[in-house]
Amino acid sequence: MVRGLGIVRTVAGRSFFVARAPLAFALVVAIPASAQIPAAQRLAPTAPEPNGTAAAPQAAPPVKERFLIDRFPSQPSLPPSFTIPIGPLGFSVPGPIYLGARNTMASLDFLDENRLLFTFHIPGLLHRDLADSNESDERRIRAVVLTLPQGAVEAEATWTLHDRVRYLWPLLNGRFLLRDRNHLLEGGASLALKPFLDFPGALLSLDLDPAQHFLVTNSREPAANPTITDDGASSSQPQLTPGEVSRSSTASATIATDQDSALENSRPDLVVRILRRDTGEVMLVSRVRTTVHLPINSTGYLENLRGQRMEWMLNLNYFTGGTKMLGRVESTCAPDDNFISEQEILVTACGPSGESKLVAMTTGGRTLWISQTPSTEVWPQIVVAANGSRLAWETLDTTHNVDAFAPIDAEDVKEQSVTVFDAGSGDIALVSPVSPILDVGGNVALSPSGRRVALLNAGAIQVFELPPPPPLPGAASAHP
C-alpha cells in the first residue's frame, strides 16, 4: 500500500515500487501480404536458422554499467538559451491534491524545431452529471502554439475533454492526435481539429512505432458485444461510417497475459488493436484482460520471455514470420521495452532494491549502454526525439528508497527531475529539475532533431540548445 498517494498504481505494467505487475504475454500474429511494410522500408536481412528462426546474436564484450547520482539537482546543468513565462499564457500550478492521482494536467511538444505546442488544464467549477448528480470528468484544456525563440502565440484554442488521462500524442509531420473518450482527432499548427478515428469503446491507451506507420491501441469494449469472438474474428460486422474503427481484422491474434490464468472463465472487456495510421485499417484485434504495452517497429514486435530465476530474454518477433533472441536481462520485474528508433530499443529492468536499470540495445542484439538509476527515483516517464537521437528519463525524486516495506506519502516526494541521454552512447547531455511536479509527465519535450530540450520549470518554459548528438547505431539485421 502507498500511504497518502493511494494504493499501488500500475502504469504500462510497472507499479512504482519493487513488486511490479508482470506483463509477459504471448502473441501470435500473421500479417497478410497486402498489409506488410514494403521490403524497401525494412532493414538488411539476416540468414535464418534451419528451423526458420533467426540466429541469436554473437557475444560481444561486456558494456560497463554507469550509475546515476542520487543527489537532487537544484539548477539545470546547463543554462537555458531562452525562457517563456507561462503565467501570462493562463497556466496555474495544480494543487497538491493532484499528486498521486495520475491525472494528465499538461502536455509540451515540439511541432517542429521552432514551434512548441503547450496545452494545460484550466481550473474551473466542477461539472456534475445531470443524470445521477455525480461529479463529471469534463474539463477544459487550453492550447497555444508558441514560436521560438520569442514565445509569441501563433495560435490558441480551448478544448472540452471528458476524462483525466493522456489526451495528446505528437506526430512526425508537425501534427498531433487528440483523444476524447473513444474519439481520435487530428490537428496541426493552426489547432483546427478534424475527426480521425472512432472506436467502439473508450480508448484507454495509444502507442506508435518509431516511423509512425502503426497505432497500437487498448480500448474498453463490453464483452457482450457479439461482433468480436475470443480469437479476434468478427462474427457480424456492421456497416461502418467514415472514420469508424472496424471490429474485424485482417490478421488472427491471440494475446495472453499473466493474469489470464486467474480469470479463465470470464470474458475480457479490453481490446487491443494494431492499425495502419494512414488508413485506419485494422491489422490485428484481440480481446485481453489487462491493457497491453506492445512495442513494435516496422518489422515486428518485442516480447519478454521468462528464463531462470531473475533472467528475462528479449525476443523480436517478425511480422513476416520467425523470431530472433536479442539478449538477456536480469530483472526482479517483467522488463518494460520501448523502441527508441527503428534500430534501437530501451529496456527498463528492475534491480533488487527497486532501482531501474536502463539497457539500450540494437535490433541486431548489440548492447550499446547500461545505466542504473537510484532507488529513490520512481514513476519514470520516457520522452524520445522524433529522430531517435536523444531520450529524456523523467522521475519523481523521493527522500528514501521506496519498496513494499517503505511506501511514501506525498511529503516524501522531494521533486521531479529529468536526465537527457544521447541515445547512441548513453552520455548525459542535460540534467535538470522540473516544476511544478506533474506525476504523469507532460512537462518535457525534445525537438525532432534532438538539438533542443524544452522543460516546464520555475514558472517558465525553459529551452536548452544542445550540441549535435552522436550518430545512432548503424543499420541492424532484420528477418527477410
N, C-alpha and C positions, 0 to 999 in steps of 0.2 A: 504494500500500500504506500501511497505517497501522501503524506500529511500536507494539508494546505493546498496542494496542487491537484487533489483528487486521486482517483485510482490510477494505477499504472496504465498509461496510454500507449498504443502501438501505432507507429507510422511507418508505412512501407514494410510492415512485418518486423519492426525493431522497436521495442519499448526503450525508454530512456535509461534504464539501468540494466544490470547484468543479465537477468533472465529475460531474454528476448524471444519473441514468438517465432517459431520456425516457419520458413517459407519454402522448404524443399517441395518440389512438385514435379509431376511427370506430365509431359505434353507430347501428344502425338499429332502431327500436322502434316498434311500433304497439300502443298500449294500447287494448283493446276498450272500447266504450261502457259495458259493465257494470262495468268496473273503474276508470273515470275518477273523479277527485275531483269532487264536486258543484260546479256553477257558482257557488254562493253562497260557496264557500271559495276561489275564485280571485280574482285581482286584476283591476282595471279593464282592459278590453280596449284594444288599440291597432289602428289601421287597418293592415292588411297591404299590402304592395306588390302590384302586379298579378300577379306570378308566385307569390303565396301566401306570400312571405317577409316577415316583419315589417320595418318600416322601421328603418334604423340611427338611433341617437340623434343629436340635433343637437349640434354642437360647443359646448362650454362653456368658460368661462375656465379657464386652467390652474390647477391646485392646487399651492400651494407645498409642496415636499418638505421634510420635517423629518428631522433626523439625531439618532439616539440617541447618547448619550455612551458612550465605551468605558472609562470609569472604573468599576471594580467596586464596588458598594455594600457597605459593611461593616455597615450597620444599615438596617432598613426606613425609608423616607422618612416614614412616619407611625408613631406608637407604637401597638402593638396595644391594642384595647379590653379584651381579656382573653385569658388563656392557659390551656391544659390540658396538664399534664405527660403525656408519652407513655410514660415508663419504667414507671410503675405499671400501665399497660394491657398490659404484656408486650412492647412493641416493643423490638427491639435493632437497632443500626446494622449494615447489611450490610457485610461485609468488602470491602476494596479489590479483591479478586479479581473482584468482580461488575461493576466499572466497565468499560464497553465490551462486556459480554456481552449487553446489551439484554434482560435479564430484568425482568419486572414484579414488583417487590418489595412494592408497597403501592398502595392507592388511597384517595383522600379525596374525598368527595362530600357535598353538601347534599341531604338528603331533603326538607327544607322550610326555611323561614327560621330555625328554632330547633332543628333536629336535624341532626347530622353522622353519616355512615356512614364509619368508618375501618376498613380491612382491611389486613392485612400478613402477610408470610411468617413462619412460626415456625421458627427453626432447629432442626435435629434430626439424627438419624442418617440417612445416605444409604440409600435403599432400592435393592435390586437385583432385576432381573427374574429369577425362578427359572428361566425357560426357557433363557436364554442367558448368565446371570451378568453382563449389562451393567447399568450404573447406570440406575436408573429416574428418570423425571421426576416421579414422585409427590411431592407436598409438601402441607403443611398450611397453611391460611390462617385466621387468627383475625379475626373480625368483631365490631365493637362499634358500637352506636348511642349517641351522646352527646347529651344535652340541653344547650342553651345558655341562659345563659352558664355555668352551674355546672359542666358537664362530667361530670355524673352518667351512669353506664352504665345505659341504659334496656333494652338487650337485648344478648346476646352469643351467639356460636356459633363452631364450628370446622368448616371445610370441608376436604375432601380433594380436591385437583385433580391433574391428570396432565400438565401441561406448564408452561412458564415464561413464556408470553406473556400479553397482556392478558386479563383474565378478567371484568371488571365494567363495565357501562355504566348510568349513571343514566337514569331515565325522568322525564317531566314531572310525574307524579302521585304523587311520593314513593315510587315503586317502582324496581326495578332489574332488569337482566338479568345472569345469571351464566352464564359459559360453561365447560364442561369437555369437552375433546375435541370431539365432534360433537354435544354436547347443550347446549341453552339452557334455563335455568330462570329463573323469575320469583320475586322476593321483595319484601318490604316492610319496614316498621319493626320488625316482630316477628322478622325474619330467618328466618321459616319459608319454605321453598322449595317450589315446585311445578313439575312439568315444563311446558315451554312448546313447544319445537320440537326435533326430532331430525333431523339432516342425514345424507345418505347417506355422507358422509366427513368428515374432520376440518375443523372450522370454523377458518379462518385469520384472518379479519378481519370486522368488523361496523361499519357506519355507519348513522346515522339522519338523515332530513331534519329541519329545524328544528321542524316541527309533529309529528314522530314518527308520521306516518301509515305510513311505509315503513321497511323494513330493506334495506340493501344488503350482501350477504354474499359472501365468497370462501371456497370450500371445496376441499379436495383430494379428488378422486374418480377412481379409476383409469379410464384411458381404455378399458380392456377392457369396462367396463360397457356393455352394448348398449342401455340404455334411453335414452341421450341421444345424438342424432345431432349431426353437425357444425353444423347450423343451429339447434340447441337444441330440436328437436322430440323427442317421446318415441315410440319405436317399439313398446314393450311395457310399459305402465305397470302395475306390480304393485299388488295390493291394499294400501292404506296402513293402518297402525294409527293411532289418535288421536294427533295431535301430530307425526306424521312428515311431513317436508317432501317434497312431490311433486317428481319429476324432470321432469315436464312443465310447460308454461307456457301461458298464455292469450295470449301475445304472442310474435311472432317477433323474434329479435335476432341481429345479427352484430357481434361486437366484435373489432377487430384492433389489436394494439399494435405498437410499432416493432420488437419482437423477432421478429415473426412471419415476416418475410422470410427470416431465417436458419434457420428451423425449419419450412419449409413442408411437409416430408414426414413430420413427426412429429405425432401427435395429442395435443393438450394434456390435461394431467391436472387442470387447475384449472377450477372452475365458478363463474361469477358469477351472482347472482340478485337480483332486486328482489321483495320480498314485502310484503304488507299486514301491518302489525304486529298489528292486532286479530284477524285470522282466520288468518294464516299462508298465505294464498293466494299462490301463485307467479304473479307478473305478467310476469316476464321470466327467462329462463335461457339461458346460452350458455357454451360452453367457451372458455377463454382460456389463453394461455401464460405469463402472469405476473399476479399479483394486480393488480386494477384499483381505483383510488380513483375512484368515480363520484359527484361532488357533485350532489345533487338537492334540489329543494324540491317543493311540492305541484303545481307546474305543469310542470316539466321538468328537464332535466339540463344540465350545463355541459361543454363540451369546448374544448381549446386547439388552434387551427389554426395551422400554421406559415406565417409570412409571409417577407419578405425579410430576410436577414441575421439579426439578433437579435430580429426582431419576431414577436410572437405575438398572434393575435386570439382574444378570448374570445367564444365563441358560446353562446347559450342556445337549446336545442332543446326545443320544447314537446311534451308527450305527445300533444296533440291534433293535431299537425302544424304545420309551419312553424318557422322559426328567426328569431333576432334577434342581430345582431352588437352586443355591448355596448361594446367598446372594444379598444384595442391596448396591449400592454405590451412593453417591451424587456427581454429576459432571455437570459442565456447558457445556461439550462437550460429544460426544459419547466416552466412555472409550475405551482404547486400551488394549487388552488382549493378554497375551503370556504364554504358558506353559513353566515353568522353568524345570520341571521334569514331570514324569507321574502323580504324585500326587499333584504337586504344581503349582499354577497359579499366575502370577503377573499382577494386574490390574493397569493401569496408567490412573488416572482420572484428571480432570481439576478443580482447585479452582476458586473462583470469580475474583481473580486478575491475573489469568494466570498461577499461580503456579501449578506444578504437584503434585498429591498425589498418592503414591505408596501403594497398598493394596495387601499383599500376603495372599492367602487363599488356602486351600486344596480342592481337588475334592470331599471331604466329606462335604464341606461347612463351615469349621472352619477357622476363620481369624487368621493368625499367627502373623502378624505385620503390622503396618501402619507407613509410613514416608512421611512427606511433604517437598518438595524442595522449595527453594526460587524462587520467580517470575522472578528473574534476570537470571535464568538458562533456556536456550532454546535449541531446536533441540536435544532432547535426543536420545541416542543410547544405546541399551542393548546388552551385551555380557554375555553368560552363560557358565559355566564349563560343560563339557560333562556329568558328573555325577549329575549335578543339584545342587551341594553343595554350590556354590557361584555364584554371578552375579555382573557385573560391570555396573554402571549407568554413562554414559558419556554425558556431555553437553557443550555447549558454554556458557561462563560466560560474562554477559553484565554489563554495568555501570549503568543501570537503569531498572526499571520494563518495560516490553515490552507488549504493548497491541495495540488495533486499533488506539488509540489516541496518542501513544508514540512509533512509529516504530523506527527502528535502522538503522544506517549507519555502514559501515564496521569498522569505527574507534570506534564505540560503543562496539564492541566485544573486551573484555579485554583479555580473554584467554580461553583455553579449560581445563576442569578438569574431573577427574574420581573418583567415590566413589565405593569401592568394599564392597558388603554386604555378610554376611553369610545368605544363603537363608532360613535356618530353623528358625533363630532367629531375623534377621534384624539388628544384630550388625554389626558395620563398622569395617572391617579388614584393610583397606588402603584407604587413600585419597591422591591424587597427581595431579599436573598439568601435561599436556602433550603438547609437542611442536615438530614440528610445528602444527598449527591448521589444522585439516582435518575435514571439517564440516559434512561429512557423516561417520566418524569413520574410522576403519581400522588400528588404532594405539594402540589397546588394545587387549590383549589375555589372556585367563585363561587356565591353563593346565587341562588335563582330570580329575585329582583328585581334582582340586581347590586349590592345595598347592602352585602353582607358578603363578605369575602375570607378564606379560611382557608388557612394555609400550615403545612407541617411545617418548623420552623426552631428551631435552638438547643435541642433536647430537648423541644419542646412543639408543640402546635397553637396557633399564634397567629391570633387572629381580629381582623380590622380592620373597622370600621364606616365606610362612605364616604357622602358626601352623595348625594342623588338624581342619577342620570345624566341627561345632556341627552336630549332627545327623539330618537327614531330617525327616519330619513328616512321621509317620508310614503309612502302607497301608490304603488307604481310600476306601470308599464304591463305588461300581460300579454296574451298571444295569446288571442283568443276561443275 
